[in-house]
Amino acid sequence: MNAISGKARAASRLAAVQALYQVDMEKTALHLLLDEFHQHRLGAEIEDVEYLKADVAFFDDVVKGVDARRNEIDLLLSAKLAKGWSLARLDKTMLQILRAGSYELLARKDVPVATVITEYVDVAHAFFEEREAKFVNGVLDAVAKDVR
């Protein structure tokens, strides 16, 4: 994969987390949400901020895949949390990062484990401090050991 397609995938992952957050918080119908992202967000300029071109097919796969396999993913994630913790206790953005990363580990065998983990740690850095990014690293590493 070249650097441009790597950046497009990185943009897709960040957008997928944002889309999944929107689905979770606003209960937006998936087809409407995907259309909104395709038309107005992926590679668009909003309030003088230009969004990176994204790999639209990859974005769609992650968003649709998490939506379709949410129960399976949530069970997998729940098993990796410390005793006394539940998915409901997690920050909503953190939960979407973990869901998207877990989906890739489960379903996208074409993407190496190290790439998935590194990319979602980078996404975590966009929203959180180092401590939370390390949490993403630890949970996705544990998921990877189970599913790969």
BAFI-3210 file (N, C-alpha, C; in Angstrom, 3 decimals, decimal comma, padded with zeros to 6 digits):
// residues 148
n [1|2|3|4|5|6|7|8|9|10|11|12|13|14|15|16|17|18|19|20|21|22|23|24|25|26|27|28|29|30|31|32|33|34|35|36|37|38|39|40|41|42|43|44|45|46|47|48|49|50|51|52|53|54|55|56|57|58|59|60|61|62|63|64|65|66|67|68|69|70|71|72|73|74|75|76|77|78|79|80|81|82|83|84|85|86|87|88|89|90|91|92|93|94|95|96|97|98|99|100|101|102|103|104|105|106|107|108|109|110|111|112|113|114|115|116|117|118|119|120|121|122|123|124|125|126|127|128|129|130|131|132|133|134|135|136|137|138|139|140|141|142|143|144|145|146|147|148]
n.u [000,851|000,603|001,791|-000,204|-002,608|-002,508|-002,862|-005,421|-006,840|-006,390|-007,785|-010,300|-010,710|-010,827|-013,069|-014,955|-015,135|-016,253|-018,692|-019,847|-020,136|-022,053|-024,227|-024,673|-025,284|-027,298|-028,982|-029,198|-030,348|-028,591|-028,157|-028,751|-026,862|-024,445|-024,743|-024,705|-022,049|-020,657|-021,457|-020,891|-018,744|-016,427|-013,393|-014,194|-014,517|-015,011|-016,045|-013,598|-011,793|-010,088|-010,929|-009,220|-008,903|-010,724|-010,758|-013,420|-014,822|-013,575|-014,183|-017,019|-017,143|-016,093|-017,920|-020,457|-019,829|-019,252|-021,772|-023,338|-022,177|-022,245|-023,177|-021,599|-019,033|-019,227|-019,519|-017,021|-015,348|-016,288|-015,362|-012,707|-012,388|-011,489|-012,274|-015,416|-015,810|-017,759|-019,042|-020,788|-019,727|-017,635|-016,257|-018,146|-016,967|-014,576|-015,570|-016,496|-014,098|-012,857|-014,712|-014,573|-011,865|-011,828|-013,603|-012,098|-009,980|-011,345|-012,595|-011,094|-008,763|-006,861|-005,552|-002,755|-002,261|-000,649|-000,859|-003,606|-003,861|-001,998|-003,090|-005,615|-004,810|-003,652|-006,002|-007,240|-005,524|-006,372|-008,548|-008,101|-005,892|-002,546|-002,802|-005,341|-004,963|-003,099|-004,723|-006,477|-004,590|-003,903|-006,391|-007,136|-004,937|-005,328|-007,762|-006,904|-005,235|-007,107|-008,636|-007,025]
n.v [-001,165|002,178|005,460|007,386|005,907|004,825|007,106|007,756|005,583|005,990|008,397|007,385|005,672|007,444|008,964|006,891|006,247|008,642|008,560|006,216|007,019|009,007|007,471|005,954|007,931|009,594|007,915|007,793|006,690|004,166|004,198|006,849|008,207|007,266|008,336|011,078|011,362|010,609|012,631|015,060|015,044|013,304|014,025|016,629|020,235|021,897|024,639|026,011|023,980|021,464|018,234|015,148|013,182|010,231|006,634|005,532|003,081|001,494|002,932|002,621|-000,175|-000,555|000,928|-000,238|-002,879|-002,844|-002,090|-004,292|-006,395|-005,740|-006,878|-009,222|-008,046|-006,403|-008,316|-009,552|-007,374|-006,771|-008,939|-008,334|-006,198|-004,809|-006,380|-005,532|-003,452|-002,182|-001,991|000,126|001,920|003,065|005,895|007,342|007,884|006,488|003,872|003,564|003,692|001,357|-000,540|-000,223|-000,850|-003,490|-004,685|-004,520|-006,211|-008,625|-008,995|-007,984|-009,405|-008,791|-006,592|-005,973|-006,943|-005,233|-002,841|-002,228|-001,849|000,257|002,289|002,775|003,542|005,936|007,258|007,420|009,225|011,564|012,318|011,874|011,667|010,354|008,182|007,042|006,323|004,304|002,477|001,780|000,514|-001,702|-003,083|-003,653|-005,194|-007,426|-008,344|-008,982|-011,169|-013,095|-013,321|-013,556]
n.w [000,000|-000,870|000,269|-000,121|-000,313|002,212|003,811|002,995|003,982|006,713|007,069|006,493|008,652|010,857|010,096|010,080|012,800|013,708|012,318|013,378|016,013|015,664|014,758|017,054|018,986|017,867|016,583|013,819|010,678|008,969|006,122|005,490|006,989|005,828|003,284|003,923|004,852|002,516|000,716|002,027|003,848|003,565|002,310|001,952|002,377|005,314|007,084|006,481|006,966|005,486|004,783|004,708|001,740|001,595|001,658|000,335|-000,013|001,901|004,237|004,176|004,495|007,101|008,704|008,030|008,649|011,440|012,326|011,486|012,900|015,551|018,064|018,326|018,321|020,599|022,636|022,473|023,123|025,716|027,139|027,351|029,014|032,214|035,354|036,668|034,945|032,241|028,875|028,830|030,622|029,321|027,597|024,982|022,471|022,718|022,836|020,199|018,771|019,695|018,802|015,980|015,497|016,458|014,666|012,279|012,985|013,228|010,679|008,533|007,343|005,530|006,425|008,319|011,781|013,386|011,964|012,173|014,978|015,460|013,831|015,052|017,585|016,846|016,008|018,493|019,734|018,530|019,975|022,685|025,599|026,219|028,016|027,507|024,854|025,180|026,458|024,354|022,719|024,373|024,683|021,988|021,244|022,892|021,833|019,250|019,764|020,300|017,935|015,692]
ca.u [000,000|001,432|001,537|-001,483|-003,720|-002,420|-003,501|-006,851|-007,391|-006,374|-008,928|-011,499|-010,887|-011,280|-014,452|-015,799|-015,384|-017,203|-019,990|-020,378|-020,548|-023,312|-025,260|-024,920|-025,867|-028,485|-029,778|-029,382|-030,413|-027,269|-028,067|-028,737|-025,564|-023,426|-024,950|-024,223|-020,582|-020,201|-021,747|-020,501|-017,638|-015,212|-012,669|-014,841|-014,009|-016,058|-015,564|-012,200|-010,964|-010,210|-010,810|-008,435|-009,608|-010,838|-011,062|-014,856|-015,210|-013,059|-015,048|-018,315|-016,983|-015,940|-019,177|-021,477|-019,377|-019,484|-023,221|-023,852|-021,585|-022,114|-023,319|-020,396|-017,921|-019,412|-019,192|-015,571|-014,767|-016,662|-014,491|-011,351|-012,367|-011,161|-013,408|-016,179|-016,024|-018,668|-018,994|-021,580|-018,886|-016,641|-016,571|-018,821|-015,995|-013,662|-016,275|-016,525|-012,727|-012,644|-015,572|-014,028|-010,624|-012,168|-014,165|-010,994|-009,242|-012,198|-013,086|-010,183|-007,509|-005,917|-004,843|-001,961|-002,639|000,100|-001,419|-004,904|-003,652|-001,336|-004,024|-006,648|-004,123|-003,571|-007,346|-007,448|-004,773|-007,131|-009,607|-007,733|-004,497|-001,721|-003,321|-006,445|-004,390|-002,502|-005,861|-006,865|-003,542|-004,025|-007,623|-007,077|-003,940|-005,995|-008,739|-006,130|-004,751|-008,250|-009,273|-006,087]
ca.v [000,000|003,378|006,450|008,073|005,036|004,713|008,297|007,643|004,634|006,655|009,318|006,546|005,171|008,554|009,255|005,771|006,426|009,747|008,088|005,264|007,838|009,661|006,423|005,583|009,040|010,182|006,827|008,100|005,497|003,937|004,646|008,320|008,607|007,010|009,333|012,362|011,344|010,586|013,900|016,289|014,996|012,631|014,837|017,934|021,345|022,368|025,758|026,229|022,824|020,487|016,860|014,312|012,230|008,946|005,442|005,439|001,670|001,040|003,604|001,931|-001,518|-000,483|001,388|-001,284|-004,083|-002,668|-002,096|-005,655|-007,348|-005,034|-007,770|-010,057|-007,166|-005,967|-009,455|-009,691|-006,259|-006,915|-009,962|-007,786|-005,115|-005,189|-006,785|-004,401|-002,488|-002,599|-001,091|001,314|002,846|003,676|007,091|006,920|007,905|005,360|002,657|003,454|003,378|-000,071|-001,320|-000,177|-001,627|-004,916|-005,136|-004,750|-007,415|-009,776|-009,156|-007,482|-010,150|-008,174|-005,524|-006,570|-006,616|-004,054|-001,668|-001,929|-001,309|001,561|003,269|003,154|004,315|007,284|007,845|007,744|010,454|012,719|012,631|011,588|011,753|009,143|007,085|006,408|005,695|003,041|001,597|001,269|-000,422|-002,925|-003,817|-004,197|-006,264|-008,603|-008,815|-009,599|-012,488|-014,009|-013,480|-013,759]
ca.w [000,000|-000,931|001,319|-000,358|000,085|003,667|004,375|002,701|004,958|008,024|007,045|006,542|010,024|011,684|009,687|010,513|014,238|013,823|011,835|014,359|017,157|015,285|014,753|018,441|019,753|017,245|015,981|012,400|009,821|008,387|004,724|005,495|007,522|004,804|002,235|004,448|004,839|001,117|000,060|002,709|004,810|003,095|001,345|001,786|003,171|006,210|007,893|006,125|007,274|004,412|005,259|003,804|000,892|002,277|000,880|000,613|000,121|003,190|005,216|004,162|005,041|008,557|009,324|007,858|009,348|012,873|012,525|011,289|013,846|016,836|019,227|018,380|018,701|021,982|023,500|022,421|023,890|027,128|027,728|027,488|029,990|033,587|036,188|037,167|033,871|031,181|027,730|029,157|031,395|028,445|026,830|023,729|021,365|022,966|022,449|018,722|018,356|019,984|017,905|014,618|015,501|016,611|013,390|011,332|013,404|012,938|009,311|007,505|007,471|004,596|007,126|009,404|013,155|013,846|011,288|012,789|016,323|015,338|013,262|016,018|018,623|016,272|016,095|019,915|020,016|018,029|020,936|024,068|026,039|026,056|028,847|026,789|023,654|025,644|026,711|023,030|022,329|025,169|024,381|020,626|021,259|023,477|020,824|018,167|020,208|020,238|016,626|014,578]
c.u [000,901|001,003|000,186|-002,637|-003,695|-003,080|-005,005|-007,516|-007,429|-007,551|-010,237|-011,771|-011,405|-012,737|-015,394|-016,123|-016,398|-018,612|-020,638|-020,857|-021,902|-024,466|-025,667|-025,672|-027,202|-029,416|-030,115|-029,431|-029,098|-027,164|-028,034|-027,387|-024,464|-023,532|-024,431|-022,694|-020,043|-020,327|-021,037|-019,251|-016,349|-014,552|-013,234|-014,113|-015,170|-015,447|-014,057|-011,252|-011,176|-009,968|-010,053|-009,347|-009,598|-011,068|-012,527|-015,306|-014,756|-013,891|-016,386|-018,214|-016,893|-017,266|-020,260|-021,109|-019,589|-020,981|-023,773|-023,376|-021,451|-022,206|-022,086|-019,190|-018,031|-019,133|-017,687|-014,903|-015,067|-015,750|-013,075|-011,257|-012,058|-012,441|-014,098|-016,438|-016,999|-018,529|-019,745|-020,766|-017,873|-017,161|-017,129|-017,872|-015,025|-014,315|-016,274|-015,140|-012,477|-013,493|-014,980|-012,739|-010,890|-012,760|-013,038|-010,215|-010,034|-012,339|-012,102|-008,812|-006,436|-005,117|-004,074|-002,388|-001,946|-000,439|-002,733|-004,688|-003,038|-002,297|-005,077|-006,059|-003,976|-004,933|-007,619|-006,720|-005,501|-008,165|-009,154|-006,248|-003,817|-002,287|-004,423|-005,953|-003,744|-003,593|-006,343|-005,862|-003,715|-005,254|-007,562|-006,032|-004,553|-007,018|-008,002|-005,649|-005,859|-008,693|-008,315|-005,229]
c.v [001,234|004,388|007,139|007,178|004,794|005,887|008,266|006,678|005,246|007,629|008,547|006,053|006,267|008,892|008,142|005,883|007,548|009,321|007,134|005,987|008,473|008,662|006,100|006,683|009,515|009,164|007,117|006,791|005,374|004,464|006,169|008,851|008,427|008,043|010,705|012,429|011,365|011,966|015,096|016,219|014,408|013,451|016,219|019,003|021,888|023,449|025,954|025,103|021,810|019,097|016,042|013,442|010,883|007,841|005,112|003,995|001,115|001,640|002,873|000,552|-001,477|-000,092|000,308|-002,548|-003,998|-002,732|-003,524|-006,624|-006,767|-005,970|-008,644|-009,237|-006,766|-007,099|-009,651|-008,611|-006,400|-007,896|-009,436|-006,669|-005,653|-005,530|-005,538|-003,329|-003,062|-001,613|000,208|002,351|003,572|004,969|006,642|006,930|006,743|004,047|002,483|003,144|001,880|-000,957|-001,374|-000,998|-003,117|-005,476|-005,426|-006,013|-008,681|-010,041|-008,760|-008,133|-009,610|-007,049|-006,151|-006,064|-005,327|-002,777|-001,262|-001,247|000,088|002,628|003,706|003,825|005,756|007,991|008,261|009,039|011,706|013,192|012,618|011,810|010,391|007,949|006,315|005,724|004,353|002,012|000,967|000,223|-001,755|-003,744|-004,423|-005,305|-007,553|-009,193|-009,559|-010,986|-013,538|-014,318|-013,695|-014,967]
c.w [000,000|000,135|001,141|000,075|001,592|004,349|004,143|003,675|006,353|008,129|007,141|007,959|010,948|011,366|010,143|011,999|014,454|013,398|012,839|015,618|016,864|015,274|016,197|019,195|019,189|016,610|014,514|011,606|009,054|006,954|004,619|005,980|006,474|003,689|002,679|004,406|003,413|000,485|000,701|003,577|004,254|002,001|001,128|002,596|003,989|007,103|007,732|006,546|006,165|004,975|004,225|002,952|001,603|001,257|001,209|000,812|001,474|004,328|005,328|004,804|006,568|009,222|009,222|008,632|010,847|013,161|012,464|012,373|015,258|018,040|019,406|018,867|020,163|022,972|023,590|023,277|025,382|027,844|027,979|028,514|031,387|034,352|036,741|036,110|032,861|030,033|028,028|029,935|030,528|027,837|025,480|022,528|021,506|022,517|020,925|018,168|018,544|019,076|016,495|014,525|015,608|015,324|012,393|011,698|013,079|011,439|008,216|007,663|006,517|005,249|008,291|010,785|013,611|013,212|011,928|014,144|016,253|014,837|014,276|017,257|018,136|016,316|017,550|020,282|019,520|019,057|022,392|024,334|025,872|026,827|028,117|025,514|024,017|025,950|025,401|022,571|023,056|024,821|022,983|020,508|021,819|022,510|019,714|018,521|020,136|018,803|015,455|014,809]
res [m|n|a|i|s|g|k|a|r|a|a|s|r|l|a|a|v|q|a|l|y|q|v|d|m|e|k|t|a|l|h|l|l|l|d|e|f|h|q|h|r|l|g|a|e|i|e|d|v|e|y|l|k|a|d|v|a|f|f|d|d|v|v|k|g|v|d|a|r|r|n|e|i|d|l|l|l|s|a|k|l|a|k|g|w|s|l|a|r|l|d|k|t|m|l|q|i|l|r|a|g|s|y|e|l|l|a|r|k|d|v|p|v|a|t|v|i|t|e|y|v|d|v|a|h|a|f|f|e|e|r|e|a|k|f|v|n|g|v|l|d|a|v|a|k|d|v|r]
***
